[in-house]
Amino acid sequence: MAIQPIDLQTLFVRLSQVGREQSALKQAIAQNQAVTGNEIAQQSRDAGNTVRQADEVSEGPETVDEEGNPTQQQASDQREDREETESGDAHDEDVFRDPDLGQNIDLTG
């Protein structure tokens, strides 16, 4: 299918319009990137100049009261650990242990 002369005349008239549209699309992408970069830079400057209010600090597992004693949460955790150890000892009684195993360290190598 060949191009007819009338088709060429129509295409040449529209050529400048198509060129402007393509140029506008390329410039729009660059303009969008510039605007986004400016917004990010502004947010960075604002974040550097503002003081944010701290969130409410909750007591963690490592807290102690004013007298230096563990808090109630830690005391209950320690109690649970002791109960688990005591119940674990009952299971250890059923297992045979050799008294000579693991008691001596050979340093002569």
C-alpha positions as CSV (number, residue, x, y, z in Angstrom):
1,M,0.0,0.0,0.0
2,A,1.7,3.1,-1.2
3,I,1.4,6.6,0.2
4,Q,-0.6,8.9,-2.0
5,P,0.4,12.6,-2.6
6,I,-2.8,13.8,-0.8
7,D,-1.8,11.7,2.2
8,L,1.6,13.4,2.2
9,Q,0.0,16.9,2.1
10,T,-2.2,16.0,5.2
11,L,0.8,14.6,7.1
12,F,3.1,17.6,6.4
13,V,0.4,20.0,7.7
14,R,0.1,18.0,10.9
15,L,3.9,17.5,11.3
16,S,4.4,20.7,13.3
17,Q,1.5,19.9,15.6
18,V,2.8,16.3,16.3
19,G,6.2,17.8,17.0
20,R,4.8,20.1,19.6
21,E,2.9,17.3,21.2
22,Q,5.9,15.1,21.5
23,S,8.0,17.9,22.9
24,A,5.3,18.7,25.5
25,L,5.3,15.0,26.6
26,K,9.1,15.0,27.1
27,Q,9.0,18.2,29.0
28,A,6.1,17.0,31.2
29,I,8.2,14.1,32.4
30,A,11.1,16.3,33.3
31,Q,8.8,18.9,34.9
32,N,7.2,16.2,37.0
33,Q,10.6,15.0,38.3
34,A,11.6,18.5,39.1
35,V,8.4,19.1,41.1
36,T,8.8,15.8,43.0
37,G,12.4,16.7,43.8
38,N,11.4,20.1,45.1
39,E,8.7,18.5,47.3
40,I,11.1,16.0,48.8
41,A,13.7,18.7,49.5
42,Q,11.0,20.9,51.2
43,Q,9.9,17.9,53.4
44,S,13.6,17.3,54.3
45,R,14.0,20.9,55.3
46,D,10.8,20.9,57.3
47,A,11.8,17.7,59.1
48,G,15.2,19.2,60.0
49,N,13.6,22.3,61.5
50,T,10.7,20.8,63.5
51,V,10.7,19.0,66.8
52,R,8.4,16.1,67.0
53,Q,6.5,15.1,70.1
54,A,7.7,11.9,71.5
55,D,5.3,9.0,71.8
56,E,4.3,7.9,75.3
57,V,7.0,5.5,76.6
58,S,5.6,2.3,78.0
59,E,7.4,0.2,80.6
60,G,9.5,-2.4,79.1
61,P,10.6,-5.8,80.6
62,E,13.9,-4.3,81.9
63,T,12.3,-1.6,84.1
64,V,12.9,-1.2,87.8
65,D,11.0,0.8,90.3
66,E,12.5,3.8,92.2
67,E,14.1,1.6,94.8
68,G,15.9,-0.5,92.3
69,N,13.7,-3.6,92.6
70,P,12.3,-5.3,89.6
71,T,8.7,-4.3,88.7
72,Q,5.8,-6.6,89.1
73,Q,5.9,-7.8,85.5
74,Q,9.6,-8.8,86.0
75,A,8.8,-10.5,89.3
76,S,6.0,-12.6,87.7
77,D,8.3,-13.5,84.8
78,Q,11.0,-14.6,87.2
79,R,8.5,-16.6,89.2
80,E,7.3,-18.4,86.0
81,D,10.9,-19.1,85.1
82,R,11.6,-20.7,88.5
83,E,8.4,-22.8,88.2
84,E,9.5,-24.0,84.8
85,T,13.0,-24.9,86.1
86,E,11.5,-26.8,89.0
87,S,9.2,-28.7,86.8
88,G,12.1,-29.4,84.5
89,D,14.2,-30.8,87.4
90,A,11.5,-33.5,87.9
91,H,12.0,-34.6,84.3
92,D,15.7,-34.7,84.8
93,E,15.5,-37.2,87.6
94,D,14.3,-39.8,85.2
95,V,17.4,-39.4,83.0
96,F,20.6,-41.3,83.9
97,R,23.5,-39.0,84.4
98,D,27.2,-40.1,84.6
99,P,28.9,-38.1,87.4
100,D,32.3,-38.2,85.6
101,L,30.9,-36.8,82.4
102,G,31.5,-33.0,81.9
103,Q,33.2,-32.5,85.2
104,N,36.9,-32.6,84.2
105,I,38.6,-30.3,81.6
106,D,41.7,-31.5,79.9
107,L,44.1,-28.5,79.5
108,T,47.1,-30.5,78.3
109,G,45.5,-30.8,74.9
